[in-house]
Amino acid sequence: MPAVVGDSCDGCGVCVDECPMGAIELEDKAVVDPEICTECGSCIDVCPNEAITME
C-alpha cells in the first residue's frame, strides 16, 4: 500500500492528478485511501519529492 512519508510531501498535488482511481486527496499533504487504492504505483513514479513509498 502506498504511504506518504511525513515531511517529504509538500502538497504539490501531482499524485492526486496522476492517480487513476482517485484514491489520493490533499489535506495539507497527500493522503491515500486504502479502500480505493489498487496499489498500481503510479503515484510513486510521479512524486517529485519521492514522498510516497510502498509499505
Secondary structure, DSSP 8 states (H G I E B T S, - for coil): -EEE-GGG-----HHHHH-TT--EEESSSEEE-TTT-----HHHHH-TT--EEE-
